[in-house]
Amino acid sequence: QHKIAQMLSMDLPTELAVAVGANEVEGVTGVVTNCGGITYPQGGWLCPAELTCNVLELAQQQGLQIHYQYQLQDLSRKDD
């Protein structure tokens, strides 16, 4: 609760962070916490596995070469 109070004391715009009561937390999450919290109305959620796949795919399109099942023995930088 202390951390939530600290975040809310920053006077962030309500579009970014809003205090919610215990009933609201339960309504949104389906979990009885018996305490309030904070919600981020414009926040999002990332799937770590999906993000990693897409980042690697983009990097490969930009020239990254990936070598799986290899043990790195040495790493050095080559300037173009």
Backbone hydrogen bonds in HBPLUS format (Angstrom, degrees):
<---DONOR---> <-ACCEPTOR-->    atom                        ^
c    i                          cat <-CA-CA->   ^        H-A-AA   ^      H-
h    n   atom  resd res      DA  || num        DHA   H-A  angle D-A-AA Bond
n    s   type  num  typ     dist DA aas  dist angle  dist       angle   num
A0005-ALA N   A0001-GLN O   2.92 MM   4  6.15 161.8  1.95 151.3 156.3     1
A0006-GLN N   A0002-HIS O   2.92 MM   4  6.20 151.9  2.00 146.1 154.2     2
A0007-MET N   A0003-LYS O   2.96 MM   4  6.26 158.1  2.01 149.6 154.7     3
A0008-LEU N   A0004-ILE O   2.91 MM   4  6.15 164.1  1.93 155.9 160.3     4
A0009-SER N   A0005-ALA O   2.92 MM   4  6.01 137.3  2.11 141.0 152.1     5
A0010-MET N   A0007-MET O   3.18 MM   3  5.57 160.5  2.22 108.4 114.3     6
A0011-ASP N   A0008-LEU O   3.25 MM   3  5.92 161.8  2.29 118.9 120.6     7
A0016-LEU N   A0013-PRO O   2.83 MM   3  5.51 155.2  1.89 119.9 127.6     8
A0017-ALA N   A0013-PRO O   3.24 MM   4  6.62 159.5  2.29 154.1 159.7     9
A0018-VAL N   A0039-THR O   2.94 MM  21  5.38 153.5  2.02 152.1 158.8    10
A0039-THR N   A0018-VAL O   2.87 MM  21  5.38 159.6  1.91 152.6 159.4    11
A0020-VAL N   A0037-GLY O   3.03 MM  17  5.28 163.0  2.06 129.2 129.9    12
A0037-GLY N   A0020-VAL O   2.84 MM  17  5.28 156.5  1.90 145.8 150.4    13
A0024-GLU N   A0021-GLY O   3.09 MM   3  5.28 117.9  2.50 100.2 115.0    14
A0025-VAL N   A0021-GLY O   2.99 MM   4  6.32 158.0  2.04 155.1 161.8    15
A0026-GLU N   A0022-ALA O   3.00 MM   4  6.25 163.3  2.03 149.8 153.8    16
A0027-GLY N   A0023-ASN O   2.89 MM   4  6.09 155.0  1.96 144.0 151.5    17
A0028-VAL N   A0024-GLU O   2.97 MM   4  6.16 152.0  2.05 150.2 156.3    18
A0029-THR N   A0025-VAL O   2.89 MM   4  5.95 167.0  1.90 155.9 160.1    19
A0030-GLY N   A0026-GLU O   2.65 MM   4  4.80 143.6  1.78 131.0 140.8    20
A0043-GLY N   A0040-TYR O   2.79 MM   3  4.95 160.7  1.82 118.1 122.0    21
A0051-LEU N   A0047-CYS O   2.85 MM   4  6.00 166.4  1.87 167.5 172.3    22
A0052-THR N   A0048-PRO O   2.94 MM   4  6.07 164.6  1.97 149.0 153.0    23
A0053-CYS N   A0049-ALA O   3.05 MM   4  6.27 163.9  2.07 149.0 153.0    24
A0054-ASN N   A0050-GLU O   3.01 MM   4  6.19 164.4  2.03 151.3 155.5    25
A0055-VAL N   A0051-LEU O   2.86 MM   4  6.03 157.2  1.91 154.5 161.2    26
A0056-LEU N   A0052-THR O   2.97 MM   4  6.12 165.8  1.99 152.4 156.1    27
A0057-GLU N   A0053-CYS O   2.94 MM   4  6.11 154.1  2.01 144.5 152.3    28
A0058-LEU N   A0054-ASN O   2.98 MM   4  6.14 162.2  2.01 146.7 150.8    29
A0059-ALA N   A0055-VAL O   2.92 MM   4  6.13 161.5  1.96 149.4 155.0    30
A0060-GLN N   A0056-LEU O   2.89 MM   4  6.08 151.7  1.97 147.3 154.7    31
A0061-GLN N   A0057-GLU O   3.06 MM   4  6.34 151.4  2.14 144.8 152.4    32
A0062-GLN N   A0058-LEU O   3.12 MM   4  6.41 129.6  2.38 138.4 152.0    33
A0062-GLN N   A0059-ALA O   3.06 MM   3  4.98 132.7  2.29  92.5 106.0    34
A0064-LEU N   A0059-ALA O   2.86 MM   5  5.32 165.1  1.89 139.4 135.6    35
A0063-GLY N   A0060-GLN O   3.04 MM   3  5.02 164.7  2.06 106.1 109.0    36
